[in-house]
Amino acid sequence: MHTVLLPEGWAAPKGYANGIAARGLQIYVGGQIGWNPAQQFESDDFSDQTRLALSNVLAVLHSAGSAPEHMVRMTWYITDLQMYRSGLKELGAVYREVMGENYPAMTCVVVSSLVETRALVEIEVTAVLPDAV
């Protein structure tokens, strides 16, 4: 189980947490991009790539017996800030479709490029699977 951290007097953030406290098995998901399990891109659309990147994160979590509710930290690396900002409403829907209402501590960083040249977004996650009680 984890606890969302919200300092006294702070407004609640929308779509993320300022911090998370957790105890248990730590799971580190390396950066996942928007390609399929065969490592092939199906689209050059930002939302489509985000859906696949999130689905890839979910697959890695599941392989460790974990799930979105165990995420404590998520970092997005994006190549185009305008594309991200203009698609926030759609991205929110894509996020909720794949990850549900699970909002870890998040960071979004704009980068000049990613290792895979067609990649528009790369997402890494830390999750904590609670200790058995």
CORSUL-V569032 format. One record per pair of residues at least 6 apart in sequence whose ideal C-beta (glycine too) atoms are under 8 Angstrom apart, sorted by the first residue. I is the first residue (numbers start at 1). J is the second residue. Records with the same first field share a line. If there is no record, write none. Layout:
BEGIN
I->J / J
END
This chain:
BEGIN
1->22 / 23 / 130
2->20 / 21 / 22 / 23 / 70 / 72 / 128 / 130
3->20 / 21 / 22
4->17 / 19 / 20
5->17 / 18 / 19 / 20 / 21
6->12 / 17 / 18
7->18
10->18
13->103
15->92 / 95 / 103 / 106
16->74 / 103 / 104 / 105 / 106
17->103 / 104 / 105 / 106
18->105
19->105
20->72 / 73 / 104 / 105
22->72 / 128 / 130
23->128 / 130 / 131
24->70 / 128 / 129 / 130 / 131
25->64 / 128 / 129 / 131
26->126 / 127 / 128
27->60 / 61 / 64 / 66 / 70 / 125 / 126 / 127 / 128 / 129
28->124 / 125 / 126
29->57 / 60 / 61 / 124 / 125 / 126 / 127
30->60 / 124
31->77 / 122 / 123 / 124
32->53 / 54 / 56 / 57 / 60 / 122 / 123 / 124
33->49 / 52 / 53 / 56 / 114 / 116 / 119 / 121 / 122 / 123
34->41 / 43 / 48 / 49 / 50 / 51 / 52 / 53 / 56 / 119 / 120 / 121
35->41 / 42 / 49 / 52 / 56 / 116 / 118 / 119
36->42 / 52
37->56 / 59
41->49 / 116 / 118 / 119
42->48 / 52
43->49 / 52
44->118 / 120
46->80 / 83 / 84 / 87 / 91 / 120 / 121
47->87 / 90 / 91 / 94
49->119 / 120 / 121
50->91 / 94 / 95 / 120 / 121 / 123
51->94 / 97 / 98
53->121 / 122 / 123
54->94 / 95 / 98 / 99 / 123
55->98
57->123 / 124 / 125
58->67 / 68 / 98 / 99
60->125
61->67 / 68 / 70 / 71 / 125 / 127
64->127 / 129
65->129
66->127 / 129
68->98 / 99 / 100 / 102
69->100 / 102
70->127 / 128 / 129 / 130
71->99 / 102 / 104 / 125 / 126 / 127
72->104 / 105 / 126 / 127 / 128
73->104 / 105 / 106 / 125 / 126
74->104 / 105 / 106 / 107 / 123 / 124 / 125 / 126
75->106 / 107 / 108 / 109 / 123 / 124 / 125
76->106 / 107 / 108 / 109 / 121 / 122 / 123
77->109 / 111 / 114 / 121 / 122 / 123 / 124
78->84 / 108 / 109 / 110 / 111 / 120 / 121
79->110 / 111 / 112 / 113 / 114 / 119 / 120 / 121
80->110 / 120
81->110
83->120
84->91 / 108 / 110
104->125 / 126
114->120 / 122
END
